[in-house]
Amino acid sequence: MVPSTGELMITTKVGERTAGTGLLGRASEQAQLLRLLEEDGPAVLFLHGLGGIGKTSLLSLVSAEARRQGAVVVRLDGNLLEPSPAGFMSALAVAVGGGGDAAPEVIRRLGGLGKQVVLAVDTYELLRVIDHWVRLELVPGLPANVTFLVAGREPPVAAWLQAVSGSNGFRTMELGPLDEESSLSVLAQDGVSAEAAKRLNRVARGHPLALRVAAGAMHGALDPGLEQAAADRVVGELTRMHVEGLDAVTRRSLEAASVVRRVTRPLLRAMLPDVAPQDAYDRLSALPFVQAADDGLRLHDSVQRALAVSFRAADPDAHRRYRRAAYGLLRSALRDAPVADLWRYTADSLFLLENPAVREAFFPTTAHVYAIERARPADGAGIAAIAHRHLPPLAAERLVTWWARLPTAFRSVREGSGELAAFSVYFEPTEAIPSWMESDPLTGTFWRHLNANRIPRHQTSLFVGGMVGRDHGEGPSPEMAAMWLDVKRLYVELRPRLRRVYSALAAEDLDFFGPVMINLGFRHLPGGPVVIDGHTYHPLMLDFGPSSVDGWLAWVIAAEMGVEESQLLDRRLRQLVLDGARVDLTRQEFEVLQYLAEHQDRVVTREELLGDIWGHAEARGSNVVDATVKLLRHKLGARATALQTVRGMGYRFQG
């Protein structure tokens, strides 16, 4: 077990040697990395390569050798980090042993750890949504004695070269497959004969993960067509062959493991109630493509994807059953999780989602092509040109006016060349002057709805004022997907303060985007569409509920799995469902019952309800909570006992 610094310890598997004795076939890469980590090396070094190519193993080895030579190495793992600046800095503070919540103090402590310090971040592809912050804010603020070492699947976007000053300040290194001699040595270590090793390597082609899996799949006949297949397909086919040779218990354990982000004994117990969880855990630990981490076990994601796809196709009922069992456990854990562990359980829950509109935001599989950052002053002309190219004059001028009023609300989407490919506009209402919002046809609609349907003062809303791409306007495009990914980054950053998101869809895009947004909980605002210079927009609003983004995610996951968060509540229609009959609820009645349902089986204090639903400043000292509970009990009728009073403390819901 390692400290909660995010460092991932790798169990020695096929093709690896323990730290200090080297890594087969990687002597050149190891030496090159160590040279680059010398005092006169670059400030930033990107190590990238295919999944399973050995980046983590090499990073572990280089870290150990750098420490032996006197450097201090601080390692973080993207698997364990909340993808937000606050989440990153919180993990870094723990790793360096202090600094609290003040980012400058954390950075100063990092630089003061030694004469040479290496900040190494593994699985960087999972931090894509904060790449612009890392590039533009974190790295420029690092002390001169700190080298930033990144390992991830994707090469860095071109904007990195522009952000890190000096020709020597930035280097990339692509990790390729092992040469044939090393590949054969890897297989020989696992007892594979020379003749069989040559045959296996014609398929694995020096890919370390494929070699590991191939060594365990010797019982099967290899498809000759795999010799020309892509690495992911090779890994998938070799995984299938490996699984065929396993005993029934190990195979079931592996199928269950393919459903979850990380494997723990409680999750195995929930998914496989007839199997001893420790036995299943130990069986998984022995497999060559399973890594031990400080928070459980992880299947290598290339193997996991292959297993999950084949398992779902072969036995969809069991696949669904395992997901539901895992979610049942995680839902309970989320309710009681301390703040430090909240993201871990949130990420576990998100991993169970199959909805691409949400899952892709947190576990991206597409290539990282675009760099998104706050717009620069020089972007004004490009933003105006894009707006006028795709929108009617008044609709374009609306966005140009916002640029003049609130340029900090604009985000620029850049291609590798640095050219402006798209832009988006979003802000919290407190950032803008009310008269600006009132005078704008779209944000005026948002503003009036927010004023008529107030939220607690400690919570906030996000107004999405527009998204326009250079080539596709407001229509579907990779640039549009990148911009929505950036908005979802804010979902994480602003939780638990974020209560609502206001947005709008152009009429011509309603058929494409509308069903996706409605399924995520967006609702049309009253008053119908807004017409600007003949261009029609449909205003939409997503209310996350009193529990903010975490409560919304729980609802999204439960809806996808067909699991009702509460049999009493219809979140879409904001109604009670009692023996098939429906009862309308006021907004506050619904929010109180929803809040209690999301925290069921524990006592919720009056102060929590006042703060998270009404806001302390507006309701302190009143009996508004008791009055609302009384009305709810009346509407619940025979089910009123589900809402219990705990004297001197508050209320408990048992639905």
URZI-V121191 format. One record per residue. N is the residue number from 1. RES is the residue in three letters. OMEGA is omega in whole degrees, 0 to 359 (none if undefined). D_FIRST is the distance of its C-alpha to the first C-alpha in Angstrom with 2 decimals. Layout:
# URZI-V121191
n | res | omega | d_first
N | RES | OMEGA | D_FIRST
N | RES | OMEGA | D_FIRST
This chain:
# URZI-V121191
n | res | omega | d_first
1 | MET | 180 | 0.00
2 | VAL | 178 | 3.82
3 | PRO | 184 | 6.90
4 | SER | 177 | 9.15
5 | THR | 182 | 11.32
6 | GLY | 181 | 11.38
7 | GLU | 183 | 10.29
8 | LEU | 178 | 9.70
9 | MET | 184 | 8.48
10 | ILE | 175 | 11.21
11 | THR | 180 | 11.65
12 | THR | 182 | 15.01
13 | LYS | 178 | 17.79
14 | VAL | 176 | 21.54
15 | GLY | 179 | 22.95
16 | GLU | 170 | 20.07
17 | ARG | 182 | 19.72
18 | THR | 181 | 16.97
19 | ALA | 179 | 17.01
20 | GLY | 179 | 20.14
21 | THR | 175 | 22.27
22 | GLY | 181 | 22.94
23 | LEU | 185 | 22.84
24 | LEU | 175 | 25.82
25 | GLY | 183 | 28.49
26 | ARG | 182 | 26.88
27 | ALA | 181 | 28.29
28 | SER | 181 | 30.80
29 | GLU | 180 | 28.44
30 | GLN | 181 | 25.99
31 | ALA | 180 | 28.98
32 | GLN | 179 | 30.38
33 | LEU | 181 | 27.25
34 | LEU | 176 | 27.00
35 | ARG | 181 | 30.70
36 | LEU | 181 | 30.31
37 | LEU | 177 | 27.62
38 | GLU | 189 | 30.15
39 | GLU | 182 | 31.76
40 | ASP | 180 | 34.69
41 | GLY | 182 | 32.70
42 | PRO | 178 | 32.59
43 | ALA | 182 | 31.08
44 | VAL | 178 | 29.52
45 | LEU | 179 | 28.38
46 | PHE | 172 | 27.75
47 | LEU | 183 | 26.19
48 | HIS | 180 | 27.09
49 | GLY | 182 | 27.72
50 | LEU | 173 | 27.67
51 | GLY | 179 | 24.70
52 | GLY | 184 | 23.15
53 | ILE | 175 | 24.96
54 | GLY | 182 | 21.92
55 | LYS | 182 | 21.37
56 | THR | 179 | 17.56
57 | SER | 179 | 17.69
58 | LEU | 179 | 20.41
59 | LEU | 178 | 18.76
60 | SER | 182 | 15.72
61 | LEU | 181 | 18.34
62 | VAL | 178 | 20.61
63 | SER | 180 | 18.02
64 | ALA | 181 | 17.22
65 | GLU | 178 | 21.00
66 | ALA | 177 | 21.90
67 | ARG | 181 | 19.75
68 | ARG | 181 | 21.44
69 | GLN | 173 | 24.72
70 | GLY | 179 | 24.13
71 | ALA | 172 | 23.01
72 | VAL | 181 | 20.34
73 | VAL | 176 | 18.23
74 | VAL | 184 | 16.74
75 | ARG | 174 | 15.09
76 | LEU | 181 | 15.22
77 | ASP | 179 | 15.02
78 | GLY | 177 | 18.01
79 | ASN | 188 | 16.22
80 | LEU | 186 | 14.56
81 | LEU | 168 | 17.65
82 | GLU | 185 | 20.67
83 | PRO | 177 | 23.51
84 | SER | 177 | 25.58
85 | PRO | 180 | 26.29
86 | ALA | 179 | 25.12
87 | GLY | 179 | 21.79
88 | PHE | 183 | 21.30
89 | MET | 177 | 22.38
90 | SER | 179 | 20.25
91 | ALA | 179 | 17.02
92 | LEU | 178 | 18.57
93 | ALA | 178 | 19.44
94 | VAL | 184 | 15.90
95 | ALA | 182 | 14.91
96 | VAL | 173 | 17.96
97 | GLY | 177 | 17.67
98 | GLY | 180 | 20.87
99 | GLY | 178 | 23.94
100 | GLY | 182 | 23.92
101 | ASP | 183 | 25.75
102 | ALA | 183 | 28.19
103 | ALA | 179 | 27.53
104 | PRO | 179 | 29.77
105 | GLU | 179 | 27.91
106 | VAL | 181 | 24.52
107 | ILE | 178 | 26.25
108 | ARG | 180 | 27.97
109 | ARG | 177 | 24.80
110 | LEU | 181 | 23.29
111 | GLY | 182 | 26.47
112 | GLY | 182 | 26.54
113 | LEU | 182 | 23.26
114 | GLY | 180 | 25.23
115 | LYS | 177 | 28.25
116 | GLN | 182 | 26.57
117 | VAL | 176 | 23.70
118 | VAL | 173 | 22.27
119 | LEU | 186 | 21.01
120 | ALA | 181 | 19.47
121 | VAL | 180 | 19.19
122 | ASP | 179 | 18.16
123 | THR | 186 | 19.60
124 | TYR | 181 | 22.36
125 | GLU | 179 | 24.62
126 | LEU | 179 | 22.91
127 | LEU | 184 | 24.08
128 | ARG | 185 | 27.65
129 | VAL | 177 | 29.05
130 | ILE | 181 | 28.34
131 | ASP | 181 | 29.34
132 | HIS | 179 | 32.57
133 | TRP | 178 | 30.87
134 | VAL | 185 | 28.52
135 | ARG | 189 | 31.61
136 | LEU | 183 | 34.16
137 | GLU | 183 | 32.42
138 | LEU | 187 | 28.98
139 | VAL | 179 | 29.80
140 | PRO | 181 | 33.30
141 | GLY | 181 | 31.92
142 | LEU | 176 | 29.40
143 | PRO | 185 | 30.59
144 | ALA | 182 | 32.29
145 | ASN | 181 | 29.64
146 | VAL | 173 | 26.90
147 | THR | 180 | 26.64
148 | PHE | 182 | 25.36
149 | LEU | 184 | 23.76
150 | VAL | 174 | 23.40
151 | ALA | 180 | 22.38
152 | GLY | 183 | 23.75
153 | ARG | 190 | 26.09
154 | GLU | 171 | 29.14
155 | PRO | 181 | 31.22
156 | PRO | 173 | 31.76
157 | VAL | 186 | 34.79
158 | ALA | 182 | 37.79
159 | ALA | 178 | 37.69
160 | TRP | 182 | 34.88
161 | LEU | 179 | 37.46
162 | GLN | 185 | 39.77
163 | ALA | 183 | 37.20
164 | VAL | 187 | 35.98
165 | SER | 176 | 39.02
166 | GLY | 181 | 40.29
167 | SER | 180 | 40.54
168 | ASN | 188 | 37.76
169 | GLY | 187 | 35.50
170 | PHE | 177 | 34.01
171 | ARG | 172 | 33.09
172 | THR | 179 | 31.77
173 | MET | 179 | 30.58
174 | GLU | 179 | 30.60
175 | LEU | 181 | 28.46
176 | GLY | 180 | 30.64
177 | PRO | 176 | 30.50
178 | LEU | 174 | 30.36
179 | ASP | 187 | 33.76
180 | GLU | 182 | 35.22
181 | GLU | 180 | 34.69
182 | SER | 180 | 30.95
183 | SER | 180 | 30.73
184 | LEU | 177 | 32.62
185 | SER | 178 | 30.46
186 | VAL | 181 | 27.31
187 | LEU | 179 | 29.07
188 | ALA | 178 | 30.47
189 | GLN | 181 | 27.07
190 | ASP | 175 | 26.48
191 | GLY | 179 | 29.84
192 | VAL | 181 | 31.94
193 | SER | 183 | 35.54
194 | ALA | 181 | 37.14
195 | GLU | 180 | 39.52
196 | ALA | 181 | 36.94
197 | ALA | 179 | 34.63
198 | LYS | 180 | 37.51
199 | ARG | 180 | 38.16
200 | LEU | 183 | 34.57
201 | ASN | 175 | 34.34
202 | ARG | 176 | 37.54
203 | VAL | 184 | 35.59
204 | ALA | 177 | 32.14
205 | ARG | 174 | 33.96
206 | GLY | 178 | 31.14
207 | HIS | 188 | 28.62
208 | PRO | 180 | 25.28
209 | LEU | 178 | 23.86
210 | ALA | 178 | 27.30
211 | LEU | 179 | 27.33
212 | ARG | 183 | 24.08
213 | VAL | 181 | 25.50
214 | ALA | 181 | 28.95
215 | ALA | 179 | 27.92
216 | GLY | 183 | 26.94
217 | ALA | 185 | 30.11
218 | MET | 184 | 32.65
219 | HIS | 186 | 34.40
220 | GLY | 176 | 35.76
221 | ALA | 182 | 38.65
222 | LEU | 177 | 37.90
223 | ASP | 181 | 40.00
224 | PRO | 181 | 41.98
225 | GLY | 181 | 41.94
226 | LEU | 182 | 38.22
227 | GLU | 180 | 39.13
228 | GLN | 185 | 40.35
229 | ALA | 176 | 37.92
230 | ALA | 186 | 35.44
231 | ALA | 182 | 31.86
232 | ASP | 180 | 30.60
233 | ARG | 177 | 33.26
234 | VAL | 180 | 32.47
235 | VAL | 180 | 28.79
236 | GLY | 181 | 29.94
237 | GLU | 178 | 32.52
238 | LEU | 176 | 30.35
239 | THR | 179 | 27.69
240 | ARG | 180 | 30.53
241 | MET | 180 | 31.65
242 | HIS | 182 | 28.23
243 | VAL | 180 | 27.91
244 | GLU | 182 | 31.42
245 | GLY | 183 | 30.42
246 | LEU | 174 | 27.62
247 | ASP | 188 | 28.27
248 | ALA | 183 | 28.89
249 | VAL | 179 | 25.69
250 | THR | 180 | 23.43
251 | ARG | 178 | 25.81
252 | ARG | 179 | 25.75
253 | SER | 180 | 21.96
254 | LEU | 177 | 22.10
255 | GLU | 177 | 24.89
256 | ALA | 180 | 23.03
257 | ALA | 181 | 20.00
258 | SER | 184 | 22.57
259 | VAL | 189 | 23.60
260 | VAL | 181 | 20.45
261 | ARG | 177 | 18.47
262 | ARG | 184 | 15.06
263 | VAL | 174 | 14.67
264 | THR | 179 | 13.36
265 | ARG | 177 | 14.75
266 | PRO | 178 | 17.14
267 | LEU | 177 | 18.49
268 | LEU | 179 | 19.14
269 | ARG | 181 | 20.86
270 | ALA | 184 | 22.96
271 | MET | 184 | 24.03
272 | LEU | 186 | 24.51
273 | PRO | 181 | 25.78
274 | ASP | 181 | 27.30
275 | VAL | 177 | 24.21
276 | ALA | 187 | 21.59
277 | PRO | 179 | 18.43
278 | GLN | 178 | 16.12
279 | ASP | 179 | 18.60
280 | ALA | 180 | 18.70
281 | TYR | 180 | 14.93
282 | ASP | 178 | 15.02
283 | ARG | 179 | 18.16
284 | LEU | 181 | 16.80
285 | SER | 184 | 13.81
286 | ALA | 183 | 16.61
287 | LEU | 187 | 18.62
288 | PRO | 182 | 19.20
289 | PHE | 178 | 18.95
290 | VAL | 182 | 15.65
291 | GLN | 177 | 12.58
292 | ALA | 177 | 8.93
293 | ALA | 183 | 7.57
294 | ASP | 181 | 5.33
295 | ASP | 179 | 8.39
296 | GLY | 178 | 9.40
297 | LEU | 176 | 11.44
298 | ARG | 168 | 14.18
299 | LEU | 174 | 17.48
300 | HIS | 190 | 19.03
301 | ASP | 176 | 21.48
302 | SER | 177 | 24.50
303 | VAL | 183 | 23.84
304 | GLN | 180 | 23.02
305 | ARG | 181 | 26.32
306 | ALA | 180 | 28.28
307 | LEU | 182 | 26.93
308 | ALA | 180 | 27.48
309 | VAL | 182 | 31.03
310 | SER | 180 | 32.06
311 | PHE | 180 | 30.57
312 | ARG | 180 | 32.36
313 | ALA | 184 | 35.56
314 | ALA | 184 | 35.49
315 | ASP | 184 | 34.61
316 | PRO | 180 | 34.83
317 | ASP | 179 | 35.02
318 | ALA | 178 | 31.72
319 | HIS | 179 | 30.14
320 | ARG | 181 | 31.52
321 | ARG | 179 | 30.54
322 | TYR | 180 | 26.85
323 | ARG | 180 | 26.90
324 | ARG | 180 | 28.69
325 | ALA | 179 | 26.39
326 | ALA | 181 | 23.30
327 | TYR | 178 | 25.26
328 | GLY | 179 | 26.36
329 | LEU | 183 | 22.85
330 | LEU | 179 | 21.87
331 | ARG | 177 | 25.20
332 | SER | 180 | 24.52
333 | ALA | 180 | 21.07
334 | LEU | 182 | 22.80
335 | ARG | 186 | 25.41
336 | ASP | 186 | 23.14
337 | ALA | 173 | 20.24
338 | PRO | 184 | 19.91
339 | VAL | 183 | 21.04
340 | ALA | 183 | 17.66
341 | ASP | 187 | 16.48
342 | LEU | 182 | 19.98
343 | TRP | 181 | 19.79
344 | ARG | 180 | 16.75
345 | TYR | 175 | 18.87
346 | THR | 179 | 21.99
347 | ALA | 176 | 20.75
348 | ASP | 181 | 19.74
349 | SER | 180 | 23.29
350 | LEU | 182 | 24.95
351 | PHE | 181 | 23.56
352 | LEU | 181 | 25.58
353 | LEU | 172 | 28.73
354 | GLU | 179 | 31.19
355 | ASN | 185 | 33.52
356 | PRO | 182 | 33.65
357 | ALA | 179 | 35.03
358 | VAL | 185 | 31.78
359 | ARG | 184 | 29.12
360 | GLU | 180 | 30.38
361 | ALA | 185 | 29.97
362 | PHE | 178 | 26.19
363 | PHE | 187 | 25.46
364 | PRO | 177 | 28.36
365 | THR | 181 | 29.67
366 | THR | 181 | 32.89
367 | ALA | 179 | 33.49
368 | HIS | 187 | 33.06
369 | VAL | 189 | 36.71
370 | TYR | 172 | 37.66
371 | ALA | 180 | 36.67
372 | ILE | 182 | 37.13
373 | GLU | 174 | 37.82
374 | ARG | 182 | 40.12
375 | ALA | 177 | 43.68
376 | ARG | 178 | 45.40
377 | PRO | 182 | 48.94
378 | ALA | 182 | 50.29
379 | ASP | 186 | 49.07
380 | GLY | 182 | 51.85
381 | ALA | 179 | 54.40
382 | GLY | 178 | 52.07
383 | ILE | 179 | 50.99
384 | ALA | 181 | 54.67
385 | ALA | 179 | 55.58
386 | ILE | 181 | 52.97
387 | ALA | 182 | 54.01
388 | HIS | 180 | 57.71
389 | ARG | 189 | 57.20
390 | HIS | 187 | 55.79
391 | LEU | 172 | 57.03
392 | PRO | 187 | 60.49
393 | PRO | 183 | 61.74
394 | LEU | 178 | 61.05
395 | ALA | 178 | 57.56
396 | ALA | 180 | 56.75
397 | GLU | 176 | 58.31
398 | ARG | 181 | 56.15
399 | LEU | 177 | 53.02
400 | VAL | 177 | 54.84
401 | THR | 178 | 55.72
402 | TRP | 177 | 52.10
403 | TRP | 180 | 51.29
404 | ALA | 184 | 53.96
405 | ARG | 190 | 52.79
406 | LEU | 182 | 48.99
407 | PRO | 180 | 47.71
408 | THR | 179 | 44.19
409 | ALA | 185 | 43.93
410 | PHE | 172 | 44.19
411 | ARG | 179 | 41.48
412 | SER | 176 | 42.51
413 | VAL | 187 | 41.29
414 | ARG | 173 | 41.80
415 | GLU | 180 | 42.13
416 | GLY | 180 | 40.88
417 | SER | 184 | 44.20
418 | GLY | 181 | 43.62
419 | GLU | 180 | 46.48
420 | LEU | 181 | 46.37
421 | ALA | 182 | 45.76
422 | ALA | 175 | 45.48
423 | PHE | 177 | 45.01
424 | SER | 180 | 43.84
425 | VAL | 173 | 44.77
426 | TYR | 184 | 42.68
427 | PHE | 171 | 42.47
428 | GLU | 183 | 42.01
429 | PRO | 180 | 45.45
430 | THR | 180 | 45.09
431 | GLU | 186 | 45.14
432 | ALA | 175 | 48.65
433 | ILE | 183 | 52.04
434 | PRO | 181 | 53.20
435 | SER | 176 | 56.51
436 | TRP | 181 | 54.76
437 | MET | 180 | 52.95
438 | GLU | 184 | 56.13
439 | SER | 181 | 58.22
440 | ASP | 184 | 55.92
441 | PRO | 183 | 56.66
442 | LEU | 182 | 53.04
443 | THR | 174 | 51.14
444 | GLY | 176 | 54.10
445 | THR | 178 | 53.40
446 | PHE | 186 | 49.74
447 | TRP | 181 | 50.79
448 | ARG | 178 | 53.42
449 | HIS | 180 | 51.12
450 | LEU | 179 | 48.47
451 | ASN | 180 | 51.18
452 | ALA | 182 | 52.56
453 | ASN | 189 | 49.16
454 | ARG | 175 | 47.31
455 | ILE | 179 | 43.60
456 | PRO | 186 | 42.05
457 | ARG | 181 | 42.41
458 | HIS | 177 | 38.72
459 | GLN | 185 | 38.17
460 | THR | 175 | 39.43
461 | SER | 177 | 40.80
462 | LEU | 177 | 40.70
463 | PHE | 175 | 44.01
464 | VAL | 187 | 43.87
465 | GLY | 179 | 47.28
466 | GLY | 174 | 47.38
467 | MET | 183 | 45.84
468 | VAL | 178 | 48.13
469 | GLY | 182 | 47.58
470 | ARG | 186 | 49.96
471 | ASP | 187 | 50.63
472 | HIS | 179 | 50.14
473 | GLY | 181 | 50.89
474 | GLU | 183 | 49.29
475 | GLY | 180 | 48.84
476 | PRO | 180 | 45.79
477 | SER | 175 | 44.31
478 | PRO | 178 | 41.09
479 | GLU | 179 | 41.77
480 | MET | 178 | 42.04
481 | ALA | 179 | 38.70
482 | ALA | 180 | 37.12
483 | MET | 177 | 38.77
484 | TRP | 174 | 37.55
485 | LEU | 179 | 34.02
486 | ASP | 177 | 34.51
487 | VAL | 180 | 35.78
488 | LYS | 172 | 32.70
489 | ARG | 179 | 30.68
490 | LEU | 176 | 32.69
491 | TYR | 182 | 31.84
492 | VAL | 183 | 28.22
493 | GLU | 187 | 29.31
494 | LEU | 178 | 31.90
495 | ARG | 6 | 30.05
496 | PRO | 181 | 30.63
497 | ARG | 187 | 34.00
498 | LEU | 181 | 35.25
499 | ARG | 184 | 37.64
500 | ARG | 170 | 39.98
501 | VAL | 176 | 40.60
502 | TYR | 180 | 44.25
503 | SER | 179 | 45.28
504 | ALA | 177 | 48.26
505 | LEU | 172 | 49.12
506 | ALA | 185 | 52.25
507 | ALA | 183 | 54.53
508 | GLU | 180 | 54.39
509 | ASP | 185 | 50.58
510 | LEU | 182 | 50.44
511 | ASP | 183 | 50.57
512 | PHE | 185 | 47.62
513 | PHE | 187 | 45.25
514 | GLY | 181 | 46.60
515 | PRO | 179 | 45.12
516 | VAL | 183 | 41.62
517 | MET | 178 | 41.85
518 | ILE | 178 | 43.48
519 | ASN | 178 | 40.71
520 | LEU | 176 | 38.24
521 | GLY | 177 | 40.33
522 | PHE | 179 | 42.77
523 | ARG | 176 | 46.25
524 | HIS | 177 | 49.65
525 | LEU | 178 | 50.96
526 | PRO | 176 | 54.36
527 | GLY | 174 | 57.40
528 | GLY | 183 | 57.05
529 | PRO | 177 | 56.51
530 | VAL | 181 | 57.26
531 | VAL | 178 | 59.76
532 | ILE | 178 | 59.78
533 | ASP | 179 | 62.69
534 | GLY | 181 | 62.78
535 | HIS | 188 | 59.02
536 | THR | 177 | 57.47
537 | TYR | 176 | 54.02
538 | HIS | 180 | 52.36
539 | PRO | 182 | 50.33
540 | LEU | 179 | 47.11
541 | MET | 174 | 44.65
542 | LEU | 176 | 41.16
543 | ASP | 182 | 40.37
544 | PHE | 184 | 36.66
545 | GLY | 184 | 37.56
546 | PRO | 179 | 36.63
547 | SER | 175 | 32.87
548 | SER | 189 | 33.13
549 | VAL | 182 | 31.17
550 | ASP | 177 | 28.50
551 | GLY | 178 | 31.32
552 | TRP | 180 | 33.11
553 | LEU | 178 | 30.19
554 | ALA | 179 | 29.84
555 | TRP | 180 | 33.56
556 | VAL | 181 | 33.46
557 | ILE | 181 | 30.78
558 | ALA | 180 | 32.63
559 | ALA | 180 | 35.93
560 | GLU | 183 | 34.75
561 | MET | 182 | 33.47
562 | GLY | 179 | 36.55
563 | VAL | 179 | 34.66
564 | GLU | 174 | 36.61
565 | GLU | 174 | 34.70
566 | SER | 180 | 37.65
567 | GLN | 181 | 40.63
568 | LEU | 191 | 42.80
569 | LEU | 169 | 42.23
570 | ASP | 185 | 43.39
571 | ARG | 183 | 41.58
572 | ARG | 184 | 43.80
573 | LEU | 181 | 47.05
574 | ARG | 181 | 45.82
575 | GLN | 167 | 47.44
576 | LEU | 176 | 46.94
577 | VAL | 185 | 47.26
578 | LEU | 180 | 48.94
579 | ASP | 178 | 50.12
580 | GLY | 178 | 50.87
581 | ALA | 182 | 52.71
582 | ARG | 181 | 51.50
583 | VAL | 179 | 51.80
584 | ASP | 178 | 51.61
585 | LEU | 170 | 49.45
586 | THR | 181 | 49.92
587 | ARG | 183 | 47.18
588 | GLN | 176 | 46.00
589 | GLU | 180 | 46.25
590 | PHE | 185 | 44.15
591 | GLU | 177 | 41.49
592 | VAL | 181 | 41.27
593 | LEU | 178 | 40.90
594 | GLN | 181 | 38.44
595 | TYR | 179 | 36.28
596 | LEU | 179 | 36.39
597 | ALA | 180 | 35.61
598 | GLU | 179 | 32.53
599 | HIS | 186 | 31.31
600 | GLN | 180 | 32.77
601 | ASP | 167 | 31.97
602 | ARG | 181 | 31.29
603 | VAL | 175 | 33.91
604 | VAL | 184 | 34.85
605 | THR | 175 | 36.82
606 | ARG | 181 | 40.17
607 | GLU | 177 | 38.82
608 | GLU | 181 | 36.16
609 | LEU | 178 | 38.93
610 | LEU | 183 | 41.29
611 | GLY | 188 | 38.85
612 | ASP | 181 | 37.43
613 | ILE | 181 | 40.73
614 | TRP | 188 | 43.61
615 | GLY | 185 | 42.20
616 | HIS | 187 | 42.67
617 | ALA | 184 | 45.51
618 | GLU | 191 | 47.62
619 | ALA | 184 | 47.17
620 | ARG | 177 | 46.26
621 | GLY | 181 | 48.50
622 | SER | 177 | 49.82
623 | ASN | 185 | 49.63
624 | VAL | 179 | 48.79
625 | VAL | 181 | 45.61
626 | ASP | 180 | 47.54
627 | ALA | 180 | 50.40
628 | THR | 178 | 48.21
629 | VAL | 179 | 46.50
630 | LYS | 178 | 49.99
631 | LEU | 179 | 51.17
632 | LEU | 180 | 48.13
633 | ARG | 178 | 48.79
634 | HIS | 181 | 52.38
635 | LYS | 178 | 51.40
636 | LEU | 177 | 48.85
637 | GLY | 183 | 51.68
638 | ALA | 180 | 50.67
639 | ARG | 185 | 46.97
640 | ALA | 182 | 47.19
641 | THR | 177 | 45.20
642 | ALA | 181 | 42.07
643 | LEU | 188 | 42.20
644 | GLN | 174 | 41.74
645 | THR | 175 | 42.50
646 | VAL | 190 | 40.30
647 | ARG | 177 | 42.70
648 | GLY | 184 | 41.92
649 | MET | 183 | 38.74
650 | GLY | 186 | 39.37
651 | TYR | 177 | 39.13
652 | ARG | 179 | 37.00
653 | PHE | 176 | 37.52
654 | GLN | 185 | 37.16
655 | GLY | none | 38.47
